């Protein structure tokens, strides 16, 4: 008489009728492989089992990579759609003051940032009535301010797009919003020959929203469109 326990006839018939179901069940196959290894004893090396384990581990890593690539693709697509929608909204106003108000309103909402400020360098003071009315989104600074402000990130020449986390945001840029801005995207703007540069600063309360490790392609594209739009208004 065999010492091995005999399967119930119904269970045996079910397995024989659907062997593919057993092969497709990873937990069941692991249990069978483990039982086989115990039956072989501890002094026998199961090379096939080791190879299978390595293949399974490699497959798991490939599946994780596949999911990460798909997630990144969807995230990039969503970011592209955001920037395109923001650009279309930015191009709608026919009045410069409305253009700036929308920048700090609907455009900021589309881009999901908590504050947007346009900084323009000027040798004159900021007593212009338009600047006074649009103080939440428009700031005037002395020549050289933008390069100095951007140099705080890396100490080298200013880039078109600078992403960084901040412990204490600049009140010269964000005003009262500086109290809660913890990361920012700084877009350096070139308005053409003979004009001082500008800066479009996007501030976020989330310290991880903008980081030097993030890509800047979409923001560079947005900055290019914004530059051309501003040249139109300045002309």
C-alpha positions as CSV (number, residue, x, y, z in Angstrom):
1,X,0.0,0.0,0.0
2,X,1.3,3.4,-0.9
3,X,2.1,5.9,1.9
4,X,1.2,8.8,-0.2
5,X,-2.3,10.2,0.5
6,X,-4.7,9.5,-2.4
7,X,-6.6,12.4,-4.1
8,X,-10.3,12.4,-3.8
9,X,-11.8,11.0,-7.0
10,X,-13.8,14.1,-7.8
11,X,-10.8,16.4,-7.3
12,X,-8.6,14.1,-9.5
13,X,-11.2,14.0,-12.2
14,X,-11.5,17.8,-12.1
15,X,-7.7,18.2,-12.5
16,X,-7.6,15.7,-15.3
17,X,-10.5,17.5,-17.1
18,X,-8.9,20.9,-16.9
19,X,-5.1,20.6,-16.6
20,X,-4.7,24.1,-18.1
21,X,-6.4,25.6,-15.1
22,X,-3.7,24.1,-12.9
23,X,-0.9,25.4,-15.1
24,X,-2.4,28.9,-15.2
25,X,-2.7,29.1,-11.4
26,X,0.7,30.5,-10.2
27,X,0.0,29.8,-6.5
28,X,-0.9,26.2,-7.2
29,X,2.2,25.7,-9.4
30,X,4.4,27.1,-6.7
31,X,2.9,24.6,-4.2
32,X,3.5,21.7,-6.6
33,X,7.1,22.8,-7.2
34,X,7.7,23.1,-3.5
35,X,6.3,19.7,-2.9
36,X,8.5,18.2,-5.6
37,X,11.6,19.8,-4.0
38,X,10.7,18.4,-0.6
39,X,10.3,15.0,-2.1
40,X,13.7,15.2,-3.9
41,X,15.5,15.9,-0.6
42,X,17.8,18.7,0.5
43,X,21.0,17.3,-1.1
44,X,19.7,17.5,-4.7
45,X,20.0,20.8,-6.6
46,X,17.0,21.4,-8.9
47,X,18.6,23.4,-11.7
48,X,15.4,23.6,-13.6
49,X,13.6,25.0,-10.6
50,X,16.4,27.6,-10.0
51,X,16.1,28.6,-13.7
52,X,12.4,28.9,-13.4
53,X,12.7,31.1,-10.3
54,X,15.1,33.4,-12.1
55,X,12.9,33.6,-15.1
56,X,9.9,34.5,-12.9
57,X,11.9,37.2,-11.2
58,X,13.0,38.6,-14.5
59,X,9.4,38.5,-15.8
60,X,8.2,40.4,-12.7
61,X,10.9,43.1,-13.3
62,X,9.8,43.4,-16.9
63,X,6.2,43.8,-15.9
64,X,7.1,46.5,-13.4
65,X,9.1,48.3,-16.1
66,X,6.2,48.0,-18.5
67,X,3.8,49.5,-16.0
68,X,6.2,52.3,-15.3
69,X,6.7,53.1,-19.0
70,X,2.9,53.2,-19.5
71,X,2.4,55.4,-16.5
72,X,5.1,57.8,-17.7
73,X,3.5,57.9,-21.1
74,X,0.1,58.8,-19.7
75,X,1.6,61.4,-17.5
76,X,3.5,63.0,-20.4
77,X,0.3,63.0,-22.5
78,X,-1.7,64.6,-19.7
79,X,1.0,67.3,-19.2
80,X,1.1,68.0,-23.0
81,X,-2.7,68.4,-23.0
82,X,-2.5,70.8,-20.0
83,X,0.1,73.0,-21.7
84,X,-1.8,73.1,-25.0
85,X,-5.1,74.0,-23.2
86,X,-3.2,76.8,-21.2
87,X,-1.7,78.2,-24.4
88,X,-5.1,78.3,-26.2
89,X,-6.6,80.1,-23.2
90,X,-3.7,82.5,-23.0
91,X,-4.2,83.4,-26.7
92,X,-7.9,84.3,-26.4
93,X,-7.8,87.8,-24.8
94,X,-7.8,90.9,-27.0
95,X,-6.8,93.2,-24.2
96,X,-3.4,93.1,-22.4
97,X,-4.9,93.6,-18.9
98,X,-7.3,90.8,-19.5
99,X,-4.4,88.7,-20.8
100,X,-2.6,89.2,-17.5
101,X,-5.6,88.6,-15.3
102,X,-6.3,85.3,-17.1
103,X,-2.6,84.4,-16.6
104,X,-3.1,84.4,-12.8
105,X,-6.6,82.9,-13.0
106,X,-7.7,80.3,-15.6
107,X,-4.2,79.7,-17.0
108,X,-2.9,79.0,-13.6
109,X,-5.8,76.7,-12.9
110,X,-5.3,74.7,-16.1
111,X,-1.6,74.3,-15.3
112,X,-2.5,73.4,-11.7
113,X,-0.1,75.9,-10.1
114,X,-1.0,78.0,-7.1
115,X,0.5,81.2,-8.2
116,X,1.8,82.8,-11.4
117,X,3.8,86.0,-11.5
118,X,5.2,87.9,-14.5
119,X,8.3,89.9,-13.6
120,X,9.4,92.6,-16.0
121,X,12.7,94.5,-15.6
122,X,12.6,98.2,-16.0
123,X,14.8,101.2,-15.2
124,X,11.6,103.1,-14.2
125,X,9.6,102.7,-11.0
126,X,6.4,100.7,-10.7
127,X,4.0,103.5,-10.2
128,X,2.2,102.8,-13.4
129,X,-1.5,102.4,-12.8
130,X,-1.6,99.1,-14.7
131,X,1.1,97.7,-12.5
132,X,-0.7,98.8,-9.4
133,X,-4.0,97.2,-10.5
134,X,-2.3,93.9,-11.5
135,X,0.1,93.6,-8.5
136,X,-0.9,90.0,-7.9
137,X,0.4,88.8,-11.3
138,X,2.7,91.6,-12.5
139,X,5.8,92.8,-10.9
140,X,8.5,95.3,-11.9
141,X,12.1,94.9,-10.9
142,X,15.4,96.6,-11.4
143,X,17.6,95.6,-14.3
144,X,19.7,92.5,-13.4
145,X,17.2,91.2,-10.9
146,X,16.2,88.2,-12.9
147,X,19.7,86.9,-13.5
148,X,20.5,87.3,-9.8
149,X,17.3,85.6,-8.8
150,X,17.9,82.6,-11.1
151,X,21.5,82.3,-10.1
152,X,20.4,81.4,-6.6
153,X,19.5,77.9,-7.9
154,X,22.9,76.8,-9.3
155,X,25.2,79.8,-9.3
156,X,25.9,79.6,-13.0
157,X,24.4,81.2,-16.1
158,X,20.7,81.4,-16.0
159,X,18.8,78.7,-18.0
160,X,15.5,79.2,-19.8
161,X,13.7,76.9,-17.3
162,X,14.7,76.5,-13.7
163,X,12.9,74.1,-11.4
164,X,13.7,74.2,-7.7
165,X,12.3,73.7,-4.2
166,X,12.4,76.7,-1.9
167,X,12.3,77.1,1.9
168,X,11.5,80.8,1.8
169,X,10.0,82.1,-1.4
170,X,10.7,85.7,-2.6
171,X,8.1,88.3,-1.7
172,X,9.5,90.4,-4.5
173,X,8.2,87.8,-6.9
174,X,5.2,86.3,-5.2
175,X,4.1,89.0,-2.8
176,X,1.9,87.6,0.0
177,X,1.8,84.2,-1.7
178,X,5.5,83.8,-0.8
179,X,4.4,82.6,2.6
180,X,3.2,79.3,1.3
181,X,5.1,78.7,-2.0
182,X,7.5,75.8,-1.5
183,X,8.6,74.9,-5.1
184,X,8.7,77.0,-8.3
185,X,9.3,76.9,-12.0
186,X,11.1,79.9,-13.3
187,X,10.8,80.6,-17.1
188,X,13.3,83.2,-18.3
189,X,11.8,85.3,-21.1
190,X,13.6,86.9,-24.0
191,X,11.6,89.7,-25.5
192,X,14.0,90.5,-28.3
193,X,16.9,92.7,-29.1
194,X,17.0,96.0,-27.1
195,X,14.5,94.8,-24.5
196,X,15.3,93.7,-20.9
197,X,14.4,90.1,-20.0
198,X,11.4,88.9,-18.2
199,X,10.5,86.1,-15.8
200,X,7.4,84.0,-15.6
201,X,7.4,82.4,-12.1
202,X,5.0,79.5,-11.3
203,X,4.8,78.8,-7.6
204,X,3.3,75.7,-5.9
205,X,2.5,74.9,-2.3
206,X,3.6,71.3,-2.9
207,X,7.4,71.1,-2.4
208,X,7.6,68.2,-4.8
209,X,5.6,69.7,-7.7
210,X,8.8,71.3,-9.2
211,X,12.1,69.6,-8.8
212,X,15.4,69.8,-10.7
213,X,15.0,66.1,-11.6
214,X,11.8,66.8,-13.6
215,X,11.8,67.3,-17.4
216,X,11.5,70.8,-18.7
217,X,10.6,70.2,-22.4
218,X,6.9,71.2,-22.0
219,X,7.7,74.3,-19.9
220,X,10.4,75.3,-22.5
221,X,7.7,75.1,-25.2
222,X,5.3,77.2,-23.0
223,X,8.0,79.8,-22.4
224,X,8.6,80.1,-26.2
225,X,4.9,80.7,-26.9
226,X,4.7,83.1,-24.0
227,X,7.7,85.1,-25.3
228,X,6.2,85.5,-28.7
229,X,2.8,86.5,-27.2
230,X,4.5,89.1,-25.0
231,X,6.5,90.5,-28.0
232,X,3.1,91.1,-29.7
233,X,1.8,93.0,-26.7
234,X,5.0,95.0,-26.2
235,X,5.1,96.0,-29.9
